[in-house]
Structure formats: C-alpha cells, structure tokens
Amino acid sequence: MNIVKIEDNKNNIVIKHKDLVWEARYRLSELSIKVISVLISMIKINDNDFKQYALKVSDFKELIDSNSKNTYKYTHKIINELLSKTLKIGDEQFAWISYGKYVEGSDIIIFEINRHLRPYLLKIQSKFLEYNIINILPLKSSYVIRLYELFKSKYSEYKHYNKNTKSFTFELKIDWLREHLEIPRSYQYSSHIKKLIIDKAKKEFKQKTDISFDYKEQKIGRKVDRLIITIKENYKGSNDFLRSKRAFIAYMRKNYINANIVKTRDKYTNKEILVSIAEDGTLYNKKDTTKIKAKRADEMWEALYKFALSGQINLNKID
C-alpha cells in the first residue's frame, strides 16, 4: 500500500460527507479528533481507496502544542482511542482506523483509515462539508471542534444556495446535541453545556476560525429546550494568518499562487532565485520554474514566517 505524507496534500482541506457530521454519534478526545481530521485532509479528491497515511512526530507535536519528549505515550494513547472508540451512523458501528503504528527511530506514525468510512470520505459529489484544517487546530475542546463542523456545515450549505448571504439562523435542540456529541447525562445545561461548550465555542470561533455565532435560548417551561443559532462569516478569525506557521503557510498557498514572494540567493549554488508558490502548494524558483527541494523549502517557509511576524515582508506589496 502506498504511504501518503502530510505534505503530499499541501492545502490540508478536510472534506467529508455531511452524514459524518450530522448523523454520526461519537466522542473522541480533542487530540484524536485533530489527528483523524489531519488524516482526512491527506485524502486526495480523486482517490479511489484509502492509502496508508504517515504523520511525522514533529507534526504531531505541533498538533498537541507540546515540546514533551514523551511523544510515544501520546501517540499510543491516540492510536488506541481511534482503534477502540465506536463511531455510530444509523445501524452501523465501527472504529475510525483499522491500523496504527508508531515507528520508533523513524519520526513517523502510520495510520490506515477504516474501510467502512469509504462512503463518507471518498468520491463525494454532493452533500459534503469542506474546510481548511487550520480552523480547528487552535480549538481546545473536542466538543468545540464538533460544534465548528456542525455550524460550518449548516452555514456552507445555506450559502451555496444564497451566495450573498451574510448570516444564517437555525434551531439546535439540546437533546439532539447531547445524543450526537455523546455528552454525559451528568452534564447540566447551565453549568456544563452552556458554559463549557456553547460559550467556549462562541469565544474560540470568534478568535480563531472563519465563522462566529450568537445564540438565544428557547424554553419549554423552565427547561432550555433549544438554541436559536445565528452564524456569520468571521474575517478576523480567518485572516489571523500569523497565529501559527501552519496558518501562515495555508494563507500564502491560498492567496499567492505564482506570485513573486521574495528574491534571495540559493545557499548551495549562490545563484539568485525568485521564490514563488506553485498551484500544488510547493515552493519553486520562478526564474527557471524548478521546484525547491523539500528540506530547503521547509527552511524557506520558516524564514518567511519569521519575516512576516517581524514585519520585514509586506504581503500587501507581493504581486
């Protein structure tokens, strides 16, 4: 089986059938949701079947925002969770992955996605959710990530038929939310669901993602029965491209294809090069259209991000 690395899909777009968003019932940890989302983003749009997906330990550390040397413990915990935690869709029940291995000494974790997920992740022609993974990586709760997918799906579907819309309002029943997010019955609405999930999501969406929302409560008697959610586009969150190197790279790949990024000298040949971004997201020398090798490209991305943070490059002046 071919092994796909994370850099093979440069824009890291998550695409999944909406049934995997709205009909699926499951509960995973924040880190496991981020890992399975990264794996999904590595699937190419024309793939007929799953491959083996390789995640670097260094990328994994970025996911968990950690400098810990005990990555072995974290990776095995997540592999075990993705193998053992059940995903339910209708009458079907299955795990997220069928195989996971941390290859010691190689800086690589290898995963195989469960074949039962094929209808929800491969060759999807309609009724799907699509988003850039940079929107969920900064989120600090599994419930908040799930809400992002739910709300993004609703808003994207409405906007597909209403191109000029600026907002969308819908109802969300609390009992439905409990069931599909598998929120423990011990969680009370006011002290847990509202405070730790809804309000937390509202704050984090506005700061870190491309959507934001407001809500009103509707009661039956004294009990809050449902929420009236109004979703809006959030330019502040989506344009915060300097919040991380990953967000910066994704922003550049989206907005500066074939642009003249920076002139520099190749440190190996001492020849002047004009750095640009190809349509597949790789860096190349615009002077002779040669692709810049992966190791050197990583160094350049690191330098470009530092220059952008310090204001040494003005993105508005890149043509």
N, C-alpha and C positions, 0 to 999 in steps of 0.2 A: 504494500500500500504506500502511495506517495505521502511524504510528510510536508505539510504546509507550515511555513513560519509566519509569524505575525506581520513581518514587513512585506509579505507577498500581496497583502491587500492594504494598500497604503492609506486609504481614507477611513478604514475601520468603521464601516457603516453596518449597523445591526438591521437585518431585515427578517421579519418573522410573520407568519400568518396571524391574523388578529384573534383566531381561536386560542392561540398560545398566550394571548394577553387577557382576553375577556372570559374564556371558558375554562382555562387552566386553574387548578387549585393546588397550591403547593406552598411550602415555607422553607426557604433557604437562608443561610446567613448572608450578610452583606458581601463578604468576600467571595462566597461561592457564586452569588448572582453576578458579580463583576467578572469572575473567571469564565462562567458559561457564556456571558454576553461577549467577551473578547473572542471566545472560540467561534461563536455565531458570526461575528464580524469578519472572520477569516474565510468564511464560505464565499465562493465567487458566484456571481449571478447565473452563470451558465453551467455550474457543476451539476452532474447527473447523480452523483452519490457523494457521501462523506469520505473524507480522507483522514489520515492521522494529522493532528494539529499539535505543533510544538510551540510551547511558550517558554521563553527564556526566564531563568530565575531572576535576572535583573529587572525584566519587565514585571514579573510577579511582585517583586519588592516595591516597585512603583505603584502597583495596584493597591497594596496594603499600606503604602506610605510608611515604610519601615526600613531601618538600617540594621535590623536584627540579623545575627549570624545563624539563628536557629530556624532558617527557612525550611529545613527538612520537616520539622514538626508541623509548620503551617501547611505545606503542600500536601502532606499525608492526611491532615485533617480535612482539607477541602476535597481531595480525591475520594476519601471515604464518604463524605457527605453527598457528593454528586453521584456516587455509586449506590448509596443506601436510601436517600430521601426520595419519596414517591411523588411523582407528578401525575395528577389525575385530570383527564379530559373526557367528559362523558363517562362511558363504562370502561375506558382504558386506564391502566395504571402501569407506569414504567419509570425507570431511573433516567437521569439526564445523560449519563455517559455509560459506556459499556467497558471502558478500559482507561486506566490512568497509571502513569509510572513516572517517578522522579528518577532520572538517570544520573546517579551520583558521579561527580567528577566531570560532567559534561555541560553543566549550566542549563540543562534542558528538562522540561516536564512535557511528557507526551500524553495526549488525550485522544480517545475515539468517542464521538457523539453516538448515542443510542440510535440504532436504525429506525426505531419507532417514531422518531422525530422527523423523519424524511418528509412526510406530507406538510409539515409546518415550517420547514426551513429550506426546502429545495424546490426550484422551478415554480415559484409563487407568482402567479399572473395577476391576481386581484385580492382584495380584502387583506392587505398586509400593512404592518407598521414598519416605518423606516426612520432611523435617527442616527446621528453621529454619536459614537460611544463616549466622546468627551463630555457629553451632558450628564452621564450617570457616574463617571469615575470619581468626581468630588463628593458625591452624596454619601452621607454617613449612616444610613439605615437601610436594611433590606425592604422595609415597608415603604420608605420614601422612594426607593428605586421602582418598586412595583407601581406606586401611585403615578410616578412620572410616565411610565409606559402606558398606563390606563388613560391618563389625561392627554398625553401626546397622541395616542391613537384616536381618541374622540375628536380632538381638535383637527388633526390632519384629515380625517375622513370628511368632516364638515367643510373644511377649507377646500378640499378637492372639488366640491360642487359649488362653492361660494368663494371664488378666487379673491375677492376684495374684502372679505370679512376681517374684522379686527378682534373679534371675540366670539365665544360660543358658550352657551349655557345649557346645562343638562342636570338631571337628578341622579343622585347616588344614594342608594339605600344602605343604611348602616349594617343591616343583617346580611346583605349581599357581600359587603366589604369584609365582614367577619369570616364568612364562609370561604371566599376565594383567596383571601390573603392568609387564611388559617390563623386568625388572631385568637389567642387563648380566650376561653369564655370568662376567665377570671378578670380580664381587662374590662374595666368600667369605661363608659363612653367619655365622661368629662375628665377623669383623672388620667386615663391612658390613651384612648383612641384620639380624642381631640388634641390633647397636649403633646403626646409623644409621636403621633403620626401625622394628623392633619395640619396642625400649626407648625410642626417641624418642617413638613414638606413645603408649606407656604413660604416659609422663610428661606429655605435652601433653594427652591426653584428660582426665586427672585434673584438670589445672589449668584447662582452657579449654572443655570440652564437657559434654554431658549424659549421657555414658556413660564408664565406666572399665573396665579389664580386667586380669586376671592371666593368666599362661600357664605351662605346663610343657612341656618338650621330650621328645619320644619319638624314640629312635634305632633304626636298623637297623644293627647292627654298631657302627662308630664314627661313623657319619654321622647327623646330626639329620635325620629324615625328615619329621616333622610337629610341629605345636604343638597342645596342648590349651588352647583359649582359654575363659576364663570371663568373661562380660560382666556388668556390673552398672550400675544406674542411678547417676548421679553428680550428686547435688543441689548439691554445692559448685560444680562447674563450670557447671551450667545456671543456677544462681542468682547467678552473679557478673555481675550485670546492670550494674554500674558500670565494667566493664573498658573500655568504649568507649561513645561516644554511640549508635552503631548498636545495640549490645546493650541499652542503656537504653531506647531507643525501642521495640524489639521486645518487651521485657519489659512496658513500660507498655501497649502495644497488646493484649497478650495478657491482662493481669490487671486493667486498669482501664477497661474499656469503660463509657461513660456514668457514670463516677464523677465526683465533684466534685474536680477536681485542684487548682485554685488560683483565688482571686479576685484580679482585677487591674483596671487601667483601660486601655482602648484608647488607645494613644498618639496616634491620629489624631482620635478623637471625644471622648476624655476620659470616655466612659461606662464604668460598671462592668460587667465581664463575668465570667462563671463558666466557666472553661476546662474542657472535657471531651473525651473521645475517642469518636468515632463507631465504629460496627461496621466500617466500611471503613478504619479507622485514621487518619482525618483529625481534626484538632482543630476543635472548634466551640464556640460560645457557648451554654451551656446555658440562659441566661436567655431567649433568643428563638430558639434552635435554628439560628442562622445559621452557616454554615461560615466558618472563619477562612481568609483568603486565604493562598496558598502561601508568599509571601515572609514575611509576618508569622508564619505557623506555624513556619517554619524558625527565626526569631528566638526564638520561644517554646520550641521544643524545646531550643535551645542554652542558654537561660536555665534551663529546668527541669533539664537535665543538670548544670549548674554548681551549682544549688541542692542537688540530690541529693548531689553529690560533697562539698559543704561541710557537709552535714547541716542545711541551712536548711529543707528539707521532710522530713517524716517519712512515708514511704509507708505505714507501718502504720496511720496515722490517716486516710488517704484513704478516704472512704466511697463 
